Amino acid sequence: MESERNPIRLLLHVPVPWVFVLVYLIGAGAERAWPTHLMEQVPYFGMVGGVALGIGAAIAGWGLVTFWKAKTTTVPGQTSSQMVTWGPYRFTRNPMYVGLTVAYLGEALVLRQLWPVVLLPLVIAYVNWIVVPLEETKLREVFGEQYDQYRARVGRWV
């Protein structure tokens, strides 16, 4: 019962993509309340942001489709039916999170919003120190040495 009242444990019930979206929306609200105008003066941010948004969405989508094809879960803490090491998982153990991060930054550049960028480290910290360790623990329990070998070969992020 105690663990269910822990706000971090409760946050685990929110799908990680929604954590990105919700924090971005908080940042957009802060941008509206306290506009910085810092990013408005930089040329090409919109174009660079559009490219980053597209690349990030493609990476995250590739990771998701790879999981769907493998018929395994995308829910942190749930037991995977198989270990996915192909597709984008050859380059990073967390392509969906990498893609979401790049897309998030791209969106901030397109909209020239600084506050979402300021808040992004909170999301990355949550994913890196709460979500990913939970996933890695489950993978190690289920796949043992096979997961340890994969982990030694492929980085957490890039």
NORURCOR-V89948 format. One record per pair of residues at least 12 apart in sequence whose ideal C-beta (glycine too) atoms are under 10 Angstrom apart, sorted by the first residue. I is the first residue (numbers start at 1). J is the second residue. D is the distance in Angstrom with one decimal. If there is no record, write none. Layout:
i/j/d
I/J/D
I/J/D
//
This chain:
i/j/d
8/126/8.0
8/129/9.7
8/130/5.9
8/131/10.0
9/130/9.1
11/126/7.2
11/130/7.6
11/131/9.1
12/75/9.5
12/76/6.4
12/77/6.6
12/126/9.6
12/130/7.3
12/131/7.3
12/134/7.2
13/75/9.9
13/76/9.9
13/77/9.9
15/74/8.3
15/75/7.6
15/76/8.7
16/74/8.7
16/75/9.3
16/76/6.7
16/94/9.9
16/96/7.7
16/97/6.9
16/100/7.4
16/123/8.7
16/126/8.6
16/127/6.4
16/130/10.0
16/131/5.9
16/132/9.8
16/135/9.9
17/60/7.9
17/64/9.2
17/74/9.3
17/96/7.9
17/97/9.3
17/99/9.9
17/100/6.1
17/103/9.8
19/100/9.1
19/122/9.4
19/123/6.0
19/126/6.6
19/127/7.7
19/131/8.5
20/60/9.6
20/97/8.7
20/100/4.9
20/101/7.8
20/103/8.1
20/104/5.5
20/107/9.7
20/116/9.8
20/120/8.6
20/123/5.8
20/124/9.7
20/126/9.9
20/127/8.7
21/100/9.2
21/104/8.8
21/107/9.9
21/123/9.9
22/123/9.1
23/104/8.3
23/116/7.4
23/119/5.2
23/120/7.3
23/122/6.4
23/123/4.9
23/124/10.0
23/126/8.7
24/103/9.8
24/104/6.0
24/107/6.8
24/108/7.6
24/111/9.7
24/113/8.6
24/115/9.4
24/116/4.9
24/117/9.7
24/119/7.7
24/120/8.3
24/123/8.5
25/116/8.5
26/115/8.1
26/116/8.1
26/119/6.4
26/122/9.4
27/104/9.3
27/108/7.6
27/113/6.6
27/114/8.3
27/115/4.1
27/116/3.1
27/117/7.4
27/118/6.9
27/119/4.5
27/120/7.9
27/122/9.7
27/123/9.8
28/107/9.2
28/108/8.8
28/111/7.5
28/113/6.0
28/115/7.1
28/116/6.1
28/119/9.8
29/115/8.1
29/116/9.6
30/113/8.9
30/114/9.1
30/115/4.0
30/116/8.1
30/118/8.1
30/119/7.6
31/108/9.1
31/111/8.2
31/112/9.0
31/113/4.5
31/114/6.7
31/115/4.3
31/116/7.0
31/117/9.8
31/118/9.5
32/113/9.0
32/115/8.8
33/115/8.7
34/114/9.6
34/115/7.3
35/113/9.0
35/114/8.8
35/115/8.9
36/112/9.3
36/113/8.3
36/114/4.4
36/115/7.0
36/117/10.0
36/118/9.0
37/112/8.6
37/114/8.7
38/112/8.6
38/113/9.9
38/114/5.4
39/108/7.9
39/109/7.4
39/111/8.7
39/112/4.0
39/113/6.9
39/114/5.5
39/117/8.4
40/112/5.3
40/113/9.8
40/114/9.6
41/112/9.0
42/109/8.8
42/112/7.8
44/109/9.2
45/108/9.0
45/109/4.7
45/110/7.6
45/111/9.3
45/112/5.7
46/109/6.9
46/110/5.5
46/111/8.5
46/112/7.2
47/109/8.8
47/110/8.8
48/105/9.6
48/106/7.9
48/109/5.7
48/110/8.8
49/103/9.9
49/105/7.6
49/106/4.7
49/107/6.9
49/108/7.0
49/109/2.7
49/110/3.8
49/111/7.6
49/112/8.0
49/113/9.8
50/106/6.8
50/107/9.4
50/109/8.0
50/110/5.6
51/102/9.9
51/106/7.2
51/109/9.1
51/110/9.7
52/101/9.9
52/102/5.5
52/103/7.2
52/104/9.1
52/105/5.7
52/106/3.2
52/107/8.4
52/108/9.1
52/109/6.3
52/110/8.4
53/102/7.9
53/103/5.2
53/104/8.6
53/105/8.3
53/106/3.1
53/107/5.5
53/108/9.3
53/109/7.9
53/110/6.1
54/102/9.4
54/103/8.2
54/106/7.3
55/99/7.9
55/102/5.8
55/103/7.9
55/106/7.4
56/98/7.9
56/99/4.8
56/100/6.7
56/101/7.0
56/102/3.2
56/103/3.0
56/104/7.2
56/105/7.3
56/106/5.6
56/107/8.6
57/99/6.7
57/100/8.8
57/102/8.4
57/103/5.0
57/106/8.2
57/107/9.7
58/88/9.5
58/99/7.1
58/102/9.3
58/103/8.9
59/88/6.2
59/91/9.3
59/92/8.5
59/95/5.4
59/96/7.8
59/97/9.6
59/98/5.9
59/99/3.3
59/100/8.6
59/101/9.4
59/102/6.5
59/103/8.1
60/88/9.0
60/95/7.0
60/96/4.9
60/97/8.0
60/98/7.7
60/99/2.9
60/100/5.2
60/101/9.0
60/102/8.2
60/103/6.4
61/88/9.6
61/95/9.5
61/96/8.6
61/99/7.1
61/103/9.6
62/87/6.1
62/88/4.9
62/89/9.5
62/95/6.5
62/96/8.8
62/99/7.5
63/84/8.6
63/87/7.3
63/88/5.0
63/89/7.2
63/92/8.5
63/94/8.0
63/95/3.7
63/96/4.0
63/97/8.4
63/98/8.1
63/99/6.3
63/100/9.4
64/88/9.7
64/95/8.8
64/96/6.0
64/99/8.7
65/87/7.9
65/88/9.5
66/84/5.9
66/85/9.8
66/86/6.9
66/87/3.9
66/88/6.4
66/89/6.6
66/95/7.9
66/96/9.3
67/80/8.8
67/82/9.8
67/84/6.1
67/87/9.1
67/89/9.0
67/95/9.7
67/96/8.0
69/84/8.8
69/86/9.3
69/87/8.3
70/82/5.6
70/83/8.7
70/84/4.9
70/85/9.8
70/86/8.5
70/87/9.0
70/89/9.4
72/84/6.4
73/135/9.9
73/138/9.5
74/96/7.4
75/135/9.4
76/127/9.3
76/130/8.8
76/131/5.0
76/132/8.2
76/133/9.8
76/134/5.4
76/135/5.2
76/138/8.2
77/131/8.7
77/134/5.2
77/135/7.2
77/137/8.7
77/138/6.2
78/135/9.2
78/138/7.4
79/138/6.2
79/139/9.2
79/141/8.1
79/142/5.9
80/135/8.6
80/138/7.1
80/139/6.5
80/142/6.2
80/143/7.8
80/147/9.7
81/142/9.1
82/142/9.3
82/143/8.6
83/139/6.7
83/142/7.8
83/143/4.9
83/146/6.2
83/147/6.2
83/150/6.7
84/139/10.0
84/150/9.5
85/146/8.9
85/147/9.5
85/149/9.5
85/150/5.5
85/153/8.5
85/154/7.4
89/150/8.4
89/154/7.0
90/150/9.9
90/153/9.0
90/154/6.9
91/154/7.0
91/155/8.3
91/157/10.0
91/158/7.0
92/154/6.6
92/155/6.3
92/156/7.4
92/157/5.9
92/158/5.4
93/132/8.1
93/135/8.8
93/136/8.2
93/139/9.0
93/147/9.7
93/150/7.5
93/151/7.0
93/153/9.6
93/154/5.3
93/155/6.9
93/156/5.3
93/157/7.9
93/158/9.8
94/127/7.8
94/128/9.1
94/131/9.1
94/132/6.4
94/135/8.3
94/136/9.9
94/154/9.6
94/155/9.1
94/156/6.2
94/157/6.4
94/158/9.3
95/157/9.5
95/158/9.5
96/127/9.9
97/123/9.2
97/124/8.3
97/127/5.3
97/128/8.6
97/131/7.9
97/132/7.6
97/135/9.9
97/156/9.2
97/157/7.8
98/156/9.5
98/157/6.1
98/158/6.7
100/123/8.5
100/124/9.9
100/127/8.6
101/120/7.2
101/123/7.7
101/124/6.5
101/127/8.3
101/157/8.7
104/116/7.0
104/117/8.5
104/119/9.6
104/120/6.1
104/123/7.5
104/124/9.5
105/117/6.7
105/120/7.0
108/120/7.8
124/157/9.2
127/157/9.8
128/156/7.7
128/157/8.2
132/156/6.5
132/157/9.3
136/151/7.4
136/156/8.4
139/151/8.3
//
